Amino acid sequence: MDLTETLARRHMVRSFLDRPVPAAPLQRVLAAATRAPSAGYAQGLDLVVLDEPVARSQYWDTTLPAPRRATFPWPGLLVAPVLILVCVDPGAYVARYAEPDKRATGLGSGADAWAVPFWFVDAGMAAENVLLAAVDEGLGACFFGVFDHEPALKAALGIPAAVRTVGTIAIGHEDRAGARPSRSSRRDRRPVGDVVHVGRW
Ligand SMILES: Cc1cc2nc3c(=O)[nH]c(=O)nc-3n(C[C@H](O)[C@H](O)[C@H](O)COP(=O)(O)O)c2cc1C
């Protein structure tokens, strides 16, 4: 699939078929994350892949306890055979920018020195690679937030305290019949001419 078509097809999939993702395409999708750019080539990204029923159940039990599940608007999301927790380590960036070739930036003094926390930028870039690679493999994917479940997820999955969980990507085969658009998707996509300011704002 060429890039233009991949970009056009990409959309957040919130309803999945109860069908496994074979190992080879999943590995290619995961490898795509490592092709993402990274500030200072710090590569402070880690992915926690939950592709076993017990691990996925534990994820949903942690983030969407049974009483709330009955009213959850996207039950088809809970069927996704693979969940990928996108994690970043701010400390990896601080350490990298304390190295001699980056020291002059002053960003090696601590995370607070960063006007734009590049670790979150990198996580977004890697996440988009995963979303696009999934489309390229004929799969669907959805990135969604972990909101205030970060401490509980980190405890449940053994993620180091200093690492941040940026979001989760569900991957699987799209259940088109079960698709239920989110309220956000009722918004119109902003035309390119509105977004782009040539020369000045
Ligand atoms: C940083 C980020 C966080 C998001 N969080 C959620 C979320 O928590 N739940 C959800 O259903 N969709 C989430 N989305 C998906 C957006 O709603 C979606 O990308 C947007 O409506 C545009 O639709 P499209 O991606 O299908 O083109 C998130 C997207 C991004 C980039």
The ligand as an ORCA input file, in Angstrom:
! r2SCAN-3c Opt
* xyz 0 1
  C      -3.175     11.928     21.945
  C      -4.476     11.271     21.535
  C      -5.325     10.786     22.503
  C      -6.515     10.161     22.138
  N      -7.298      9.613     23.123
  C      -8.386      8.933     22.757
  C      -9.159      8.284     23.756
  O      -8.832      8.300     24.937
  N     -10.262      7.614     23.366
  C     -10.620      7.550     22.042
  O     -11.633      6.926     21.748
  N      -9.914      8.151     21.074
  C      -8.804      8.826     21.391
  N      -8.056      9.432     20.422
  C      -8.490      9.368     19.018
  C      -9.074     10.679     18.491
  O     -10.372     10.871     18.999
  C      -9.093     10.593     16.959
  O      -7.768     10.510     16.494
  C      -9.790     11.802     16.320
  O     -11.152     11.829     16.655
  C      -9.660     11.792     14.785
  O     -10.201     10.588     14.282
  P      -9.319      9.581     13.391
  O      -8.052      9.312     14.137
  O     -10.177      8.373     13.241
  O      -9.044     10.283     12.086
  C      -6.874     10.054     20.762
  C      -5.999     10.547     19.803
  C      -4.808     11.119     20.156
  C      -3.873     11.611     19.074
*
